[in-house]
C-alpha cells in the first residue's frame, strides 16, 4: 500500500517509451498560436493580459540590462504554472515532481546569472562573499559560509519545488483513499473527508501557482544581484 502512493511519481511509459516528454510538451498546446489579428478571442486576450502582468511583475526589480531575460523567465514561469496545474488533473503525470527535472531547470539558469555577474562586474559579484565591515578573524569562515550558500542555491530551488508538489500530491491521494474507503462504512465521516479533500485541492491549486512564481522570482533576484 505504501509503495502504491509513490507510483504516481514514476515516469509513465507506453510500449517501453517514456511519456514524460509528452507531459512536458502538452502545456504548449494551451498557448495561443500566432495570428495576424491583434485580438482573436476572449481566451487569447485573457492569456495575453496574464503574460503581460507576469512579465511586469518579474521585470520590475531589474534594470534595462535585465530585461533581456524577459522572454526566458516569462516562458519558464508559464511552463511551470501550466505543468503544475495540469498535474492536479486525474490520471495525469506531473514532471515537476521529479527532482532531476527541477535541477535541470534551476542549475543552468543559476549558473548563467553567476557567469553574467562575473563577466560584467566581477568585483561586485565576488564582494557578496564578504560583507563589509567583517572582522579579520571571521573572514575565512564567512567566505566559506557565503560560498556554500551560493552553491546550494540551485539545489534549494529544485528541492523546494519538488517537496511542495510531492507533499501536496501525497496528501490528496491519502485523503481521497480514505474518502473512498469510508464511504460504505461511515458515510458521514466520508463526507467530512471529502470536504477536506475539496479544500485541500483548492490549496494545492494555489500552491502550484505560488511555487512556480517563487521559483522564477528567486532566479530574478539572483539575476538582480549580478547585474
N, C-alpha and C positions, 0 to 999 in steps of 0.2 A: 504493500500500500504506500509506503513512504517513497519508494522509487517511482511510482506512477505519478506522484506530484511533480517530479522533476523531468518527466518525459516531455513536457511541453517546451522545455528549453533546449531540447536536442534538435539539431537541424533536420527538417523533414526531407525525404527523398522519394523519388518516383522512378522505379526501374533502375535503382542504383545511382540516379542523377540527383545531386543535392538541389533543393528548391529554394535555398536561401537567396540566390541571385534573383529569382522571381519576386520574392518578398521585398527585396531591396529596390527593384526597378518598378514595381507596381505603383508606388505613390506618384511617380512621374506621369502616369496616365490621368491623374486627377487634376493636373495643372492645365491652365488654358493654353491652347495651341496658338501659334502666331496668326494674326489676322490683319488685314489692311484697314479695318474699321477701328475707330477709337474706342467705341463701346459696342460689344457684341450682345451680351445679355446680362441679366442681373447677377448671375453667379460669377461671371468673369469680372464684373465691376466690383463685387464684394472681394474677390480674390486679389485684384489689383490694389484695392484700398488696404487690405490686410498686409500685403507685401510692402506697400509704401509706408505704412505705420511701423512695421517691424524694422525696416531699413533706417527710418529716422531714429528709432529708439537705440539701435545698435551704433549708429554713426555719431550720435550726439556727443559722447565723450572724446571723440577722436578729432584730430586736426585734419587739414586737407590732404596731408600725405597718407593718413589712414583711410581716407575714402576710397583708395584704390582697392581695398579689401571688401568693399560693399557687396560685390557680386558673390564672392565665395562664402562670406559669412551669412548673407541672406539665404543663399541656396542651402547652406548647411542647416540652418535653423528650420527651414521649411521641410527639408528631408527628415530631420529628426522628429519634428512635430507630426508629420503625416505617418511616419513609421510607428511612432509610439501610440498614436490614436488608433491606427488600423490594427495594431496588435491586441487591442482590447475587444475586438470582434470575435465571436465564437469561431472555432476551427481555423484560426489564423496563427501565424508564427511571427514573433517579434524579434527581428535581427539585433535590435539594440539591447537585448538581454544577454548578448554574447560579449564577454569582456574583450576578446580578441578584436572584434569589430570596433568597439568603442576606443580601444587603444590605437587601432589603425587610423581612426579619425583624429584622435587627440594628439598623438605624438608628432606627426608631420607638421600640423599647424602650429603647435607649440614651438617646435624646432625652427619653423620659418620665422615666427616672431622674434625668437632669440637671435637668429642669424641677421635679421634686419637691424636689430639694435646694435649688435657687434660691428656691423658694417658701417652704419650711418653715424652712430655716436658711441664708440667703444668705451670711452672714459665714463660716460653716464651709466651705461649698462653694467659695467664692472663695479661702479660705485654703489649699486644697490646691494652688493655683497657685504659692504662695510658701512653701517650707519655712521653719520657724522658725530663726532664727539665721543667715540668709543675709547675707553681706557686701553692703554698699550697692552696690558696683560691679557685682556679679553679679545684682542684682535684675532689670534689664530682660531679660538673657539667660535667666535661669531662668523668668521669667514666660512668655517666648516659647516656651521648650522645653516647659514643662508644658502650655501651651495647645495646642501642636501634638500632644503625646502624648494629650491629652484628646480632640482632634478626630479622631484617627485610630483611636480605639478601635472604632467600628463597622466601619471598613474592615478592621481586623485580625481582627475576629470573622468577617466574611464570607469573607475570603481564606483564613483558617486552615481553615475547614470545607470550602471549595471545593477547596483544594490537596490536602488529605489524602485526600479521597474520590476526586478525579480521578486522583491518582497511584496509588492502590490499584487502581482500575478498569483503568488502563492496564497496570499490571504483570500483573494477572490475564489480560488479553487477550493480551499479548505471550507469556506463558509458555504459555497454552493453545494459541495458534497454533503455537508451537514444538513442543509435545507432539504435536499432530496431524500436523505436517509431518515429524517424525522417526519416526513410528510405523512406516512402511513400510520405511525405510532402516536405522534404528538403533533397534530395539525397546528395548534395554536403556537407552539414553540417554533414550528417550521415557518409560520407566517412572520414571527418576530425576526428570525434569522434571515428571511427573505428581505425584510425591511432594512436590516443591517447590510445585506448584500447590495441593495439598491443604493444606499447612502455611500457605501464603500466604492461602488462603481463610479459615482459622481466624483468622489475624492480622487480616484485613480485617473479620471479624465483631467482633472486639474493638475495632478502630479505629472502626467505625461507632458502637458504643455509647459509647466514650470521647469521641469528638468531639461527640456530642450532649450528653453530660454536661458537657464543658468549655465548650461554647457557653453553656449556661444557667447554669453555675456562675459564669462571668465576669460575666454580667448580674446575678447575685445579689450578687456582690462590688461591682459598680458601684452597685447599689441600696443596699448597706450603707454605702457612703461618703456617701450623700446623705440618709440618714435618721438 
